[in-house]
Amino acid sequence: MIQTEYGMIPSVVKKEVREEYIKALSISQDDDNPEKFMEFMFNHHQNNLELYMSEYKDSLENDRLDFEI
């Protein structure tokens, strides 16, 4: 819900980065400036997309069908 309040695409924030997420959100709320939170979320989305693309690419390489008869 907080992410949508800032106009962000909702994203699951894993526990490994939860502390950084809360810190960025806290700074943005304390400063009344969403920049720090938005920067964290953009980087988070970028990292997730890169991970998903890498996993997809790996799955394509590992799931090749052999059509030779």
N, C-alpha and C positions, 0 to 999 in steps of 0.2 A: 504494500500500500504506500509506503514511504517513497518507493521508487517512482510510482505513478504520480505522486504529488509533485515530484521534481521533473515530471515530463519524460521520465526514462522508460525504456522497455523493461518490464519486470524480468528479473533474472534470479535464479537460485544462487545464493552466496554460500559456498561451502564453508565448513567450520575452519578450514585451513586459513581462510582470509577474513573470517568474521571479525577478528579484532581490528584489522585495518579498515574494514567496512564501517564499524561502529565509530572508530576514531575520525574517519573522514566525515561521517554524518554529524558527529558531535561538533567538529570544527565548523562545519557549514552552518549548523544551527546557532552556535555561539556567535559567529561573525555575521549572521543573517545574510550569508552569501553562499549560494549553492555550488560555487566553482570547485571546491575541494571534493565534494561528494560526486559531482558530475565527472570530474577527472578520474576518480577511482572507478566509477561505473563504466566509463568508456574504455578504460584499460582492462577492466574485468571482462567486458564483452569481447574485446579484441582477443584477449588471451583464450577465452572460451571458444571463439570461432576458429582460431588457429589450431587449438587442440582438436576440435571436432573435424576440421579438414584433414589434419594429419592422421587421425584415427580412420577416417573414411578412406583416405589414400592407401593406408596400410591394409585395410580390409579388401580393397580392390586387388592389390598385389597378392594377397594371400588366398583369394577366392577365385582364381582363374579357372575357367572350365577348359578341359581338354577335349576339343571337338574332332581330333584325329581318329580315324577308324582304322 
